[in-house]
Amino acid sequence: MGFTWLVQEYFMSVFTRPIVGIRKHIVHAPRLFAFVFLTLVACSKTETPVVQVHATIGEAQAAAEKKELAVLKRLVSEKYRDAQGQDKRAIEAVLRYYFLRNESIHVFTRIQSVDVAGSDQAQAVVFVALAGQPLKSAQEFERLRADLYRFDLAFSKEGDRWRVVRADWRSAELGDFL
């Protein structure tokens, strides 16, 4: 039951009714066209690199909360290296340990910036709060004893996907999230 089905059903309901009722549906035509236009724009593959990097960060957040190591592994490049000399396998081990150590993980992110260089390189600064209970706002961080981090991420576009090639992190302050 995709978008095509929805449009087809709408048109069938409009144009198979008696002609007396068609005036009512003509009034709704601008709404339908606006809906179709917005849906096509939203589903288009012409997202900017900044939007794509934001989506990758969102995908990582959702995967971390669900402890989906396989998804997170796909988001890290085989070329990954960081200042501590860790590669992709070392990061996978860190994630696995963190998932085993914590019964539940709730992630709150604030993306400070995403800068794209060329068509295949990007840098992002992301503030991340981690807690064992849901985090709805920064005001809850102290009460829930959330761990606060600043991540400086480097992305590279590999094929059709943005992947992390470097990550540096350090502790963050509550003010970074406000």
C-alpha positions in Angstrom: 0.0 0.0 0.0 2.3 2.7 -1.3 1.9 6.2 -2.4 0.7 5.1 -5.9 -2.1 3.1 -4.3 -3.2 6.1 -2.2 -3.4 8.4 -5.3 -5.2 5.8 -7.3 -7.8 5.2 -4.7 -8.4 8.9 -4.3 -8.9 9.5 -8.0 -11.1 6.4 -8.3 -13.3 7.7 -5.4 -13.5 11.1 -7.0 -14.2 10.2 -10.6 -16.5 7.2 -10.1 -19.1 9.1 -8.1 -22.0 10.8 -9.7 -21.3 14.1 -11.4 -23.3 16.0 -8.8 -20.7 15.3 -6.2 -17.7 16.3 -8.2 -17.8 19.9 -7.3 -17.1 19.0 -3.7 -14.0 17.1 -4.8 -12.7 19.9 -7.1 -12.4 22.0 -4.0 -10.0 19.4 -2.6 -7.9 19.2 -5.8 -5.4 21.9 -4.6 -4.9 20.0 -1.4 -4.3 16.8 -3.4 -1.8 18.5 -5.7 0.0 20.0 -2.7 0.1 16.6 -1.0 1.5 15.0 -4.2 4.1 17.7 -4.6 5.3 17.6 -1.0 5.4 13.8 -1.0 7.5 13.8 -4.2 9.8 16.4 -2.8 10.2 14.5 0.5 10.8 11.2 -1.3 13.2 12.6 -3.8 16.8 11.4 -3.9 18.1 14.9 -4.3 18.8 15.5 -0.7 21.7 17.8 0.0 24.8 16.3 1.6 24.1 18.2 4.8 20.6 16.6 5.0 22.2 13.2 4.3 24.8 13.6 7.1 22.0 14.6 9.5 20.1 11.5 8.5 23.1 9.3 9.0 23.5 10.8 12.5 19.8 10.1 13.2 20.2 6.6 12.0 23.2 6.1 14.3 21.2 7.5 17.3 18.3 5.1 16.6 20.6 2.1 16.1 22.4 2.9 19.4 19.2 3.0 21.3 18.1 -0.4 19.9 21.6 -1.8 20.4 21.8 -2.6 16.7 25.5 -3.2 16.3 25.1 -4.4 12.6 23.6 -1.0 11.6 26.3 0.9 13.4 29.0 -1.2 11.8 27.7 -0.2 8.4 27.9 3.5 9.3 31.7 3.2 10.1 34.1 3.1 7.2 36.7 0.4 6.7 39.2 3.3 6.6 38.3 4.5 10.1 41.2 5.7 12.2 41.1 8.0 15.3 43.6 9.8 17.4 43.9 6.8 19.8 45.0 4.6 16.9 41.7 2.7 16.9 40.3 1.2 13.7 36.8 -0.1 12.8 37.3 -3.4 14.7 38.3 -1.5 17.9 35.3 0.7 17.7 33.0 -2.3 17.2 34.5 -3.8 20.4 33.9 -0.6 22.3 30.3 -0.5 21.1 29.8 -4.2 22.0 31.2 -3.7 25.5 29.0 -0.6 26.0 25.9 -2.5 24.9 26.6 -5.4 27.2 27.3 -3.1 30.1 24.1 -1.1 29.8 20.7 -2.7 30.1 19.0 0.2 28.2 20.5 3.1 26.3 18.7 6.4 25.6 20.4 8.9 23.4 19.8 12.6 23.1 21.7 14.5 20.3 22.2 18.1 19.4 24.0 18.6 16.1 25.9 21.8 16.4 27.2 21.9 12.8 27.7 20.0 9.6 30.2 21.3 7.1 30.6 19.7 3.7 33.8 19.9 1.7 33.4 19.0 -1.9 30.9 16.3 -2.7 32.3 13.5 -0.6 33.8 14.9 2.7 32.0 16.3 5.7 32.7 17.3 9.3 30.1 17.4 12.1 30.1 18.5 15.7 27.5 16.5 17.7 26.7 16.7 21.4 25.4 13.4 22.7 23.8 12.6 26.1 23.6 8.9 27.1 21.3 7.7 29.9 19.5 4.6 31.1 16.1 6.3 30.8 14.5 8.4 28.1 15.8 11.9 27.7 13.2 14.4 26.5 15.1 17.6 27.1 18.5 18.9 28.3 16.9 19.9 31.7 16.6 16.1 32.6 20.3 15.4 32.1 21.3 16.1 35.7 18.4 14.3 37.3 19.0 11.2 35.1 22.8 11.4 35.5 23.4 11.4 31.8 26.9 11.1 30.3 27.6 14.1 28.1 30.0 14.0 25.2 31.1 16.1 22.3 31.9 14.2 19.1 33.9 15.7 16.3 33.1 13.4 13.3 34.6 13.2 9.9 32.5 11.6 7.2 33.3 10.3 3.7 30.8 9.4 1.1 31.4 5.8 0.1 29.0 4.8 -2.7 25.6 6.2 -1.8 26.2 6.3 2.0 28.0 8.6 4.3 30.3 6.8 6.7 32.4 7.9 9.7 36.1 7.8 8.9 37.3 9.6 12.1 35.7 10.4 15.5 37.2 12.3 18.4 35.3 12.7 21.6 35.5 14.3 25.0 33.3 15.2 27.9 30.7 18.0 27.3 29.0 20.4 29.6 25.2 20.9 30.1 25.5 24.3 28.5 26.6 22.7 25.2 23.1 21.3 24.9 21.2 24.5 25.6 
